[in-house]
Each structure stands twice: as C-alpha cells, then as structure tokens.
Amino acid sequence: MTQSERTPAAYQAQLAAKAQRLQALFAGFNPPALEVYASPAEHYRMRAEFRLWHEKDDLYHVMFNQESRERIRVDQFPAASALINQVMQPLLEGLRPVKALRFKLFQIDYLSTLSGQLCISLLYHRRLDDQWQVAAEVLRASLQEQGFDVRIIGRAHKQKICLGEEFVVETLKVQGREFIYQQVENSFTQPNAEINQLMLGWAQDVTRGSEGDLLELYCGNGNFSIALAQNFRKVLATEIAKPSVASAQFNIAANCVENLIILRMSAEEFTMAMRGERTFNRLEGIDLAAYQCNTIFVDPPRAGLDEATVKLVQEYDNILYISCNPDTLIDNMQALGETHEVARLALFDQFPWTHHMEAGIYLRRKAG
C-alpha cells in the first residue's frame, strides 16, 4: 500500500480485518467481546533501521523491498516517530561532508522516545579511530544545538564507542500515572509507545483486585512488571538478557517499586527450579516458597511457550498472556484451554499497515 493510499478509512478497514481474524482464531474458546486498541496511523514506531547508500558526494537512507529487493530512497519515513523524521536530514547533513564519519558507514539505527530523548547508532565496516570520535563529538554538539537531546554510538566489529549514555529514558503515561523506563540501545523495547501505554493500562485493569503475588516470565526491562506491581503483594520476575536485567533494576529504583525482584534466568531454567529439578546459585537467598503466586504473566517470543512452560503456567489460577504471534498463542491455548477459560481478550495494533498483531488474553481457572 502506497503512502497516499494510507487513509483513515483504509486504516480502520485493515484494523477491522485483523479483529475479525483474531475473533475467528478464538471462536472455539467462547471468548467475551474483543477489545480493540487502535494505533496512530503514522509516527508510531519508536525504532527504525536504515541502510546507507553512497552515491558520489551524496549519502542517503535506503530500504529494500523484501520481495523484489528493489532499493528505495527514504528521505522521510511516516511509520517512524516524529522525532526520528525530524533528525534524519540534519544528521545526514552533518555526515555528508566529513570523510571520517561517512567512510564505510553502512547503517543507521534510531531509538526515540515520547520523552524527547534520542539515540543514534552508526554502524561501520571499518575500525573506528580517534579521528572518528572527534568528528562524532562535533556532530553530536551540532545536533544538540539544533535542539535534539541525542546520544551517538559508533559500532564496528568488536567495537562500540558511546558519546553520551548508551540508553534513553522514556516516560510513559498509564491511567493517570507516569512510569520511567531506561531503554538500552540494541536491546528489546516495545516498538510502539502509544500502544505500549494502552497495553500496560489494559494489563493493570484486568489484574486489579488480584489476590496474592505475581510471577512474570520474560520480563525484559520490567516494562509490565513495574506497572503491574501496584496490583499485587509481591512480584517475582525473570529475564535472561543481562542488559535488560540491568535496565530493570534501574527502572525499579526510578519508579520506587519496593515489592519486585528480578531474577536473571530463562523461563526454562525457572521452570526447572520451581519443579525442584535443578538448583541455581542465582536463586541463593530467594525463598520461592514464600511467594503465593496466584497469577502468572507471560510475554514470550514469537515462538510462544515451550511445552514445559505451558505446563508450569497451567498451575496458576490466573494467566495473563501477551502475544506478538496469535498463531502460536492459539497453539498454546490447545493445552491452556483445557484448564482455563478466557475472561478478557484484546487486540493491540502494534504494527499498523502490516498483517502482524499483538493479542492480550486473561485466563481464569475453570470452576470444578
């Protein structure tokens, strides 16, 4: 679909088609009415990656058609945040005349925030030297003078140079409260901040009034666990990626959350620990028996939950499941639906103008 065809009516039609598909997928589980959360139709992506094309003295962003491999020049990218669009051309104007900055530069990654902070990663097919760093400092100062709150990171093989922090700090507004999140360059964060705020609000709503504690698997930087902590006595969360765990600890302190503990473990490892199949030094000092987790929250990768984790999840009375792939969610529901019923079902349009969609489901254990 071309940009001129992306009208409000076309967006609503596409969203309706996604809703119909999700309803059809869950028809066999007798769900309640589907809750649909629309995205802004443009400027919704907080991250963007572009290849760089060198043509004589010119330098510009490009993307490639996945089917035809056609190269497309990109001067503006409506899917990306307004902040990314604002900085794209000033950045290129600073790169073009400086050989130390443009030589062997092949990709630019942008990470932006609703709070106005921006991180730009410049990727090179060569080793970066002192000359590059001096020129990059000048470039950063120029962008700051133009009003951009920017960090610049240079990346090459086994090399990373940070001018400023290697993270941005986002502020999300969820049901009248602000939450602060550190988001590290080259680590996973929710790509659509507006939808993320809606997902966090929905998750708070479905768990409001919960009894006992919450267990979360795949917690990332604490995006959901920090927002949900207010609804539970205690929260125990797991994450395997070190940068994400470090960000989660920062975010716990920044949001003054006192009832949340993050464990650096994979979901599979935690499953083994809970079943007593293996002990881990990382659990030293953590009394798992002291947690009365009636609710479990999972936000797994596109592959969904593995069989062992599905069985673990079934042991909890309430299951909150956010899925970026409804097809694998339905696969997991073949087992989960035997023990639990669908209490809430939501569609979050995280990726407008694509076939991808994010689903949220809240399950309660069946009576008897």
C-alpha positions as CSV (number, residue, x, y, z in Angstrom):
1,M,0.0,0.0,0.0
2,T,1.4,3.4,-1.0
3,Q,1.5,6.3,1.4
4,S,-1.3,8.1,-0.5
5,E,-3.5,5.0,0.0
6,R,-3.0,5.1,3.8
7,T,-6.1,7.0,4.6
8,P,-8.0,6.9,7.9
9,A,-10.8,4.8,6.3
10,A,-8.2,2.3,4.9
11,Y,-6.6,2.0,8.4
12,Q,-10.0,1.3,10.0
13,A,-10.8,-1.3,7.4
14,Q,-7.4,-3.0,8.0
15,L,-7.9,-2.9,11.7
16,A,-11.4,-4.4,11.4
17,A,-9.9,-7.3,9.3
18,K,-7.4,-8.0,12.0
19,A,-10.2,-8.0,14.6
20,Q,-12.2,-10.5,12.5
21,R,-9.2,-12.8,12.2
22,L,-8.4,-12.8,15.9
23,Q,-12.1,-13.4,16.7
24,A,-12.1,-16.3,14.3
25,L,-9.0,-17.8,15.8
26,F,-10.5,-17.8,19.3
27,A,-14.1,-18.7,18.3
28,G,-13.7,-22.2,19.7
29,F,-12.8,-20.9,23.2
30,N,-16.0,-18.9,23.8
31,P,-14.3,-15.5,24.4
32,P,-16.1,-12.4,25.6
33,A,-16.3,-9.4,23.3
34,L,-13.0,-8.5,21.7
35,E,-11.4,-5.2,23.0
36,V,-9.7,-3.4,20.1
37,Y,-6.9,-0.8,20.7
38,A,-6.0,1.3,17.6
39,S,-2.6,2.7,16.9
40,P,-1.8,6.1,15.5
41,A,-1.8,5.6,11.7
42,E,1.6,7.2,11.4
43,H,4.6,8.2,13.5
44,Y,4.1,5.1,15.7
45,R,7.4,3.3,15.6
46,M,10.0,4.5,18.2
47,R,12.7,2.5,16.5
48,A,13.9,2.5,12.9
49,E,16.9,1.0,11.0
50,F,18.1,2.1,7.6
51,R,20.9,1.1,5.3
52,L,23.0,4.0,4.0
53,W,23.6,4.4,0.2
54,H,26.7,6.3,-1.0
55,E,26.4,7.9,-4.4
56,K,29.3,10.2,-5.3
57,D,29.1,13.1,-2.8
58,D,25.5,12.2,-1.8
59,L,24.6,10.0,1.2
60,Y,21.0,8.9,2.0
61,H,18.8,6.4,3.8
62,V,17.5,3.4,1.9
63,M,15.3,0.4,2.4
64,F,14.9,-2.7,0.3
65,N,11.7,-4.3,-0.9
66,Q,11.7,-7.7,0.7
67,E,10.3,-9.4,-2.4
68,S,11.9,-7.6,-5.3
69,R,15.0,-6.4,-3.4
70,E,14.4,-3.0,-5.1
71,R,16.3,-0.2,-3.4
72,I,14.1,2.6,-2.2
73,R,15.4,6.0,-1.1
74,V,13.9,7.2,2.1
75,D,14.1,10.9,2.9
76,Q,11.1,10.7,5.4
77,F,9.6,7.6,6.9
78,P,6.0,8.2,8.2
79,A,5.9,5.0,10.2
80,A,8.8,6.3,12.4
81,S,8.3,8.7,15.2
82,A,8.1,12.4,14.5
83,L,11.4,12.8,16.3
84,I,13.2,10.3,14.1
85,N,11.8,12.1,11.0
86,Q,12.9,15.4,12.3
87,V,16.5,14.3,12.8
88,M,17.1,12.2,9.7
89,Q,18.1,15.1,7.4
90,P,20.1,17.2,9.9
91,L,22.0,14.0,10.7
92,L,22.9,13.4,7.0
93,E,23.8,17.0,6.6
94,G,26.4,16.5,9.3
95,L,27.7,13.2,7.9
96,R,28.0,14.0,4.2
97,P,30.9,16.5,4.2
98,V,33.0,14.6,6.9
99,K,35.0,11.7,5.5
100,A,35.9,10.4,9.0
101,L,32.2,9.9,9.6
102,R,30.8,8.7,6.3
103,F,33.7,6.4,5.2
104,K,32.4,2.7,5.4
105,L,29.2,3.8,7.2
106,F,26.6,1.3,6.1
107,Q,23.7,1.5,8.5
108,I,22.0,3.9,11.0
109,D,19.7,2.7,13.8
110,Y,17.4,5.2,15.6
111,L,15.9,4.7,19.0
112,S,13.5,7.5,20.1
113,T,11.1,8.2,23.0
114,L,7.9,10.1,23.8
115,S,10.0,11.9,26.4
116,G,12.2,13.5,23.6
117,Q,15.4,11.6,24.0
118,L,17.1,10.0,21.1
119,C,19.9,7.5,20.5
120,I,21.6,7.2,17.1
121,S,23.8,4.2,16.3
122,L,26.2,4.5,13.3
123,L,27.4,1.1,12.0
124,Y,30.7,0.7,10.1
125,H,32.6,-1.8,8.1
126,R,35.9,-0.5,9.5
127,R,37.6,0.1,12.8
128,L,36.8,3.5,14.4
129,D,39.7,5.7,15.4
130,D,40.3,8.9,17.4
131,Q,39.6,11.0,14.3
132,W,36.1,9.4,14.1
133,Q,35.4,10.1,17.7
134,V,36.4,13.8,17.4
135,A,34.2,14.2,14.4
136,A,31.3,12.4,16.0
137,E,31.6,14.7,19.1
138,V,31.3,17.7,16.8
139,L,28.3,16.1,15.0
140,R,26.6,15.4,18.4
141,A,27.2,19.0,19.5
142,S,25.7,20.3,16.3
143,L,22.6,18.2,16.7
144,Q,22.3,19.3,20.3
145,E,22.5,23.0,19.2
146,Q,19.6,22.2,16.9
147,G,17.5,21.1,19.8
148,F,18.0,17.3,19.7
149,D,18.6,15.5,23.1
150,V,20.8,13.0,21.3
151,R,23.3,10.2,22.1
152,I,25.6,8.9,19.4
153,I,27.0,5.4,19.4
154,G,29.6,4.1,16.9
155,R,29.7,0.4,16.2
156,A,32.2,-1.7,14.3
157,H,33.4,-5.3,14.6
158,K,34.1,-5.9,18.3
159,Q,34.0,-2.2,18.9
160,K,31.5,0.2,20.5
161,I,32.1,3.9,21.3
162,C,29.4,5.8,23.2
163,L,29.1,9.6,23.1
164,G,26.7,10.1,26.0
165,E,24.8,7.3,27.6
166,E,24.1,4.0,25.8
167,F,20.4,4.4,26.7
168,V,17.4,6.7,26.6
169,V,15.0,7.3,29.4
170,E,11.3,7.0,28.4
171,T,8.3,8.4,30.3
172,L,5.0,6.5,29.7
173,K,1.6,7.7,31.0
174,V,-0.6,4.9,32.1
175,Q,-4.0,5.5,33.7
176,G,-3.0,8.9,35.1
177,R,0.4,7.8,36.4
178,E,3.8,8.3,34.9
179,F,6.3,5.4,34.7
180,I,10.0,5.9,33.9
181,Y,11.9,3.3,31.8
182,Q,15.5,3.1,30.8
183,Q,15.8,1.7,27.3
184,V,19.2,0.4,26.2
185,E,20.5,0.7,22.6
186,N,20.4,-2.6,20.8
187,S,18.1,-4.2,23.4
188,F,14.4,-5.1,23.0
189,T,11.8,-2.4,23.8
190,Q,8.2,-2.2,22.7
191,P,8.3,-0.5,19.3
192,N,5.0,1.3,19.5
193,A,5.0,3.5,22.6
194,E,1.4,4.7,22.3
195,I,0.2,1.1,22.1
196,N,2.5,0.1,24.9
197,Q,0.8,2.6,27.2
198,L,-2.5,1.1,26.2
199,M,-1.3,-2.5,26.9
200,L,0.0,-1.5,30.3
201,G,-3.3,0.1,31.2
202,W,-5.2,-2.9,30.0
203,A,-2.9,-5.3,32.0
204,Q,-3.5,-3.1,35.1
205,D,-7.2,-3.2,34.5
206,V,-7.6,-7.0,34.2
207,T,-5.4,-7.7,37.2
208,R,-6.9,-5.0,39.5
209,G,-8.1,-6.6,42.8
210,S,-5.9,-9.6,42.4
211,E,-5.0,-11.7,45.5
212,G,-1.6,-12.9,46.3
213,D,1.6,-12.5,44.2
214,L,2.5,-12.3,40.6
215,L,5.1,-14.3,38.7
216,E,6.3,-12.9,35.4
217,L,8.4,-14.7,32.8
218,Y,10.3,-12.8,30.0
219,C,10.1,-9.5,31.9
220,G,12.7,-7.6,29.7
221,N,13.4,-4.2,31.2
222,G,10.5,-4.5,33.6
223,N,8.0,-2.9,31.3
224,F,5.0,-4.8,32.5
225,S,6.1,-5.9,36.0
226,I,6.8,-2.4,37.2
227,A,3.3,-1.2,36.0
228,L,1.6,-4.2,37.5
229,A,3.4,-4.2,40.9
230,Q,0.7,-1.9,42.4
231,N,-1.9,-4.7,41.9
232,F,0.0,-7.4,43.8
233,R,1.5,-8.1,47.2
234,K,4.8,-9.1,45.7
235,V,6.2,-9.6,42.2
236,L,8.8,-12.2,41.1
237,A,10.1,-11.7,37.5
238,T,12.7,-13.5,35.3
239,E,14.8,-12.3,32.4
240,I,17.9,-13.9,30.8
241,A,19.5,-10.9,29.0
242,K,22.0,-9.0,31.1
243,P,21.4,-5.6,29.7
244,S,17.6,-6.0,30.2
245,V,18.1,-7.1,33.8
246,A,20.3,-4.1,34.5
247,S,17.7,-1.8,33.0
248,A,15.0,-3.4,35.0
249,Q,17.0,-2.7,38.2
250,F,17.4,0.9,37.2
251,N,13.6,1.1,36.5
252,I,12.7,-0.5,39.8
253,A,14.6,2.3,41.6
254,A,13.4,5.1,39.3
255,N,9.8,4.1,39.9
256,C,10.3,3.5,43.7
257,V,8.9,-0.1,43.4
258,E,9.6,-2.0,46.6
259,N,7.8,-5.3,46.0
260,L,9.5,-6.5,42.8
261,I,12.5,-8.8,42.5
262,I,14.1,-9.6,39.1
263,L,16.0,-13.0,38.6
264,R,18.4,-13.4,35.7
265,M,17.1,-16.7,34.5
266,S,15.4,-18.1,31.4
267,A,11.8,-19.3,31.6
268,E,13.1,-22.9,31.1
269,E,15.6,-22.6,34.0
270,F,12.9,-21.1,36.3
271,T,10.6,-23.9,35.4
272,M,13.3,-26.5,36.4
273,A,13.9,-24.6,39.7
274,M,10.2,-24.4,40.5
275,R,9.8,-28.1,39.9
276,G,12.9,-28.9,42.1
277,E,14.7,-30.5,39.1
278,R,17.8,-28.3,39.4
279,T,19.3,-25.7,41.8
280,F,20.8,-22.4,40.8
281,N,23.2,-20.2,42.6
282,R,21.3,-17.2,41.2
283,L,18.4,-18.2,43.5
284,E,20.5,-18.1,46.6
285,G,18.7,-16.1,49.2
286,I,15.4,-16.3,47.3
287,D,12.7,-18.3,49.1
288,L,10.4,-19.4,46.3
289,A,8.1,-21.0,48.8
290,A,7.4,-17.5,50.4
291,Y,5.6,-16.4,47.2
292,Q,1.9,-17.1,46.9
293,C,1.7,-16.6,43.1
294,N,-1.9,-16.9,42.1
295,T,-1.3,-15.1,38.8
296,I,1.4,-15.6,36.1
297,F,2.2,-13.2,33.3
298,V,4.0,-14.2,30.1
299,D,5.0,-12.2,27.1
300,P,7.0,-14.8,25.1
301,P,8.9,-14.5,21.8
302,R,7.1,-15.2,18.6
303,A,7.6,-19.0,19.0
304,G,5.3,-18.9,22.1
305,L,5.7,-21.1,25.2
306,D,7.5,-24.4,25.2
307,E,5.7,-27.4,26.4
308,A,7.3,-27.5,29.9
309,T,6.5,-23.8,30.4
310,V,2.9,-24.3,29.3
311,K,2.5,-27.0,32.0
312,L,4.0,-24.6,34.6
313,V,1.7,-21.8,33.5
314,Q,-1.3,-24.1,33.9
315,E,-0.6,-24.5,37.6
316,Y,-1.7,-20.8,38.2
317,D,-5.3,-19.8,38.8
318,N,-4.9,-16.6,36.6
319,I,-2.9,-16.3,33.4
320,L,-2.1,-13.0,31.7
321,Y,-0.6,-13.7,28.2
322,I,0.6,-11.0,25.8
323,S,1.4,-12.5,22.4
324,C,3.1,-11.0,19.3
325,N,2.1,-14.0,17.3
326,P,-1.6,-15.1,17.8
327,D,-0.9,-18.3,15.8
328,T,1.5,-19.6,18.5
329,L,-0.8,-18.3,21.2
330,I,-3.6,-20.5,19.7
331,D,-1.2,-23.4,19.7
332,N,-0.6,-22.8,23.5
333,M,-4.4,-22.4,24.0
334,Q,-4.9,-26.0,23.0
335,A,-3.5,-27.0,26.4
336,L,-4.4,-23.9,28.4
337,G,-8.0,-24.1,27.3
338,E,-8.4,-27.5,28.9
339,T,-7.9,-25.9,32.4
340,H,-8.7,-22.2,31.9
341,E,-11.4,-20.1,30.3
342,V,-11.0,-16.8,28.5
343,A,-12.1,-13.9,30.7
344,R,-10.7,-11.0,28.6
345,L,-9.4,-10.8,25.0
346,A,-7.8,-7.8,23.4
347,L,-6.2,-6.8,20.1
348,F,-3.4,-4.2,20.2
349,D,-2.5,-2.8,16.8
350,Q,1.3,-2.7,17.5
351,F,2.2,-2.8,13.8
352,P,-0.3,-0.8,11.6
353,W,-0.3,-1.4,7.9
354,T,1.1,-5.0,8.3
355,H,-0.6,-8.3,9.0
356,H,1.1,-8.5,12.4
357,M,-0.9,-8.0,15.5
358,E,-0.4,-8.2,19.3
359,A,-3.0,-10.0,21.4
360,G,-3.7,-9.9,25.1
361,I,-5.6,-12.6,26.9
362,Y,-6.6,-13.1,30.5
363,L,-7.5,-16.6,31.6
364,R,-9.1,-17.9,34.8
365,R,-9.1,-21.4,36.0
366,K,-12.3,-23.3,35.2
367,A,-14.6,-24.0,38.1
368,G,-14.6,-27.5,39.4
